[in-house]
């Protein structure tokens, strides 16, 4: 486990995950599928750490699986598939199928496979698996495997299936983590090849003079979660570059309104 400052967010997540799993038979539920998946990934990362010490739990895997099951309840055939971002009562939000909700669920399912080896987590389950979600992201246009471009949201209002919004650094970071998890699960190098395309596009889109910027940097309005996600997820992106020779990525730094320049390595 990396000892980075940005892991503080995940240390808190891990603590909450295990306490929740101990004290309840279900798991944290919100009206947002991305938030639920963040918690589930915290549980799985904690389980990875626990197993690295020679121990294991049942509670954390059970908790993460419940989140997977709940997120998949909000996958529909509208616009060809995909998981809705929000399932509460505020109607304007209920038409959005977002990249972040889908890549986080994809990451959770692919990571869960490393523990259970349940093939339906990858492909062909009742609601499809991580590979099916990735294929839908490509066919929907939210992801472009040729250019590495990414859109934030598919608006399903009136079945128009309209792509809206740009992309954020953390969306790229989670996507790359999910593709690494898929390669680990399947052994298929195509997922790393795809990850490299998205990494290279993120470099072009978000860097100036080898420093990673986000739009909020220009107005000094970056929030704490944006800083943590940026550091955590870009660090994960770097985890495959030494062996894969991602030209131009090594030496890139993070910039933020609170930390003028923060190096990943």
N, C-alpha and C positions, 0 to 999 in steps of 0.2 A: 504494500500500500504506500502510495506517495506521501511524503511528509510536507505537503505544500500548505501555504496559508489558506488557499482556496478550498482545501478539504475541510475547513471548519464547518462550512455549511453542511457537508455530508456527515461529519461527526455528529452534528445535531440531528440530522435525519436518521442516522443509524440508531441513536439513542431512542428517538421517538418510535422508530419502527419496532425495536425489540420490546419496549415497554407496552406499546399498543398490542403487539402479538401475544404478550404474556397475559394481559388482563382482559382480552376480549376474544370471542370466537370468530369475529370478522376482522375487518381492517378499516383504516381511515377511508371514509368516503367523502368526496366533495361533489360539487356539481360540475366539475371540470375534469375531463379525462386525463389531461396532461398533468395536473397536480397529483392525481391518484398514482399515475405512473412514476412520478418523481419519488413518491414514498415507497413504492414497490421496488424500484431500483435501489433505494437506500437499504431496504431489507436484504436484497440479494447481495449487495456489496458487503454488508456486514456478515452475511453467511459465508462469503468467500474468505473474509478475514478469519472468522472463527474456524473454518476448516483448515486454513493455513497453519493454525496452532495445534491441529490434531483433534479438534472437537467438532461437534455438529449440533444443529438444532432441527426441530421439526416446525416450530412456530413460524419462523421467518419465511420458509418456503410456502407454508400454508397461507400466510398473509399475502404474499406476492401473487400466488395463484388466484386468490379471491379478487384481487385488483384486475388481473388479466381477464378473468371471467366477466367482471362487471364492465370493463371497457369494451369487451367484444359484444356486449348487449347493445351497445350504441353504434355498432357497425351496421350499415344498411346498404341496399343495392342502389339507392339514389346516387346518380352520377357514377354508377359502375362499382361502387363499394366505398370503403373508407369509414373511419371512426369520427363521429361528431366530437367537437371540442367541448360543448356545453350541453347538459341535459336537464337544466333547471326550468324555471317557469318564466324567465325573461325571454320572451319570444324572439326578439331580434337577434339574440346570440345563438338561437337553436338551428340556424341554417349553415353554420360554419363547420367545415371539415378541414382541420388545420394540419400543416406539416408536423408541428411539434407533437401533437397528440398521437399521430400515427407513428412517427419515428421512435417516440418514447415507448409506445406499446410494442413495437417491433423489437426494440432493444431489450425490453423486459422478457419477451417470449424467447428470444434467442439466448439470453443469459440463463433463463430458467431451464432451457434444454440441456445446458452443461451440467445441471444437477440431476435431472429426471430422465433424460434421453427419450422423452415422449415425442415421437415424430410429428404428432399433430400440432405441436407448438411451432413447427416450421412450415408445414404445408398440409392442406387437406383436412383440417379439422372441421367441426360444425360451422364455424365462422371463418375458416381459413387460418393461416399461420403467419409467422414473421415474413416468410418469403412472399406469400400472397399479398401482404400489406405493402411490401416494397414494390412488387410488380404493379400494384394499383397506383402507388405514388408516381411511378414512371408513366403509366398510361393516362393518368388524369392530367398530367402536365405540371403537377406540383414540383416534380423533380425532372431534370433533363440530363440524361446520362451522357449525352454527347458533349454538351457545353459545360456541365456542372452547375447550371443555373438552378435556382430554387425559388418557389413562390411560397408565401406564408399561408394562404387560405384558399380553399375552394368553396365559394358561396353557392349553396344548393337551392336558394330561394326560387320558387316557381320552376324547379327542374332546369334552370338555365346553366348550371355548372360553370360559374364565372370565376376565373382566377383573379385574385386580388392580393395586393400587398407585396412588399419586397421580402428581403430575407435578413436574418440576424446572425451574428457570429455563433451564438449558442445553438441555433438550429443546425448549422453545419457541423458543429462539434458533436451533437447527439447523433446525427446521421452517421458520421464516421464511426462513432462507437458502435452503433448498431451493425454497420457493415463489417467491422472487425469481429463482432460477436457471431455474425452469420458465417464468416470464413472459419472461425474456430469451430462452429457447430457442424459445418458441411465439408470443410477441407477444400472448398472451391475458391481458387485464387481470383475468380472474376469479381468477387466482392471487394477485395483489396484494390484491384484495378479500378473499380468504380469509385472507391473511397479516394484514391489518388486524384481522380478527375475533379471531384468535389473540393478536395483540399486546395488544388491548384487554382480553382476558380475563386475560392474564398480568399486566397492570397491576393489575387488580382483585384477583387472587389473591396477588400477591407484594409489593405496595407498602404502606407505612405512611408517611403524611406525605411522599409523593413520594420515598421511599427504598426500594430493592428489598431485600427480606429473603428468606432461606431458613430452613427449620426449624433448620438447624445453627447459625444465628446466636444462637438463644435459649439454646443450651447451650455456646457458644464452642468448637464442634467442627468448624468448616468446614476442609476440607483445601485444599491449594494448588491442586489441579486444579479444585475447585469454584469457587475465586476466579477462576482464569484463564478457565474456561469461561463463567462468569457475565459477566465484563467483555467478553470477546471476542464472545459471542453477543448480548448485549443491545446492544452497539455496532453490530453488524450489523443488528439490528432497527431501530435508529435511522436507518440509512442510507436508508430509504425514507420516513421520516416528514416531512421538510421539504416534499417535493413532494406528499405524499399527505395532509398535514394530519391527523396522528393526534392528535386532541385529547387533551391530558393527558399525552402522552409526553415532550415537550420539558421539560427541567429535572429529570427524574427522576434520582436518584443511586443508587449502589450502596452497600450496607452490608455489612460483614463483621466477623468477630471479630478480624481482623488489621488491617483498614483501616476504622475506624469510619464514614467516609463518603468515597466515592470517586466523583467526578463523571465522567460519560461525556463531557461537553462543557464 
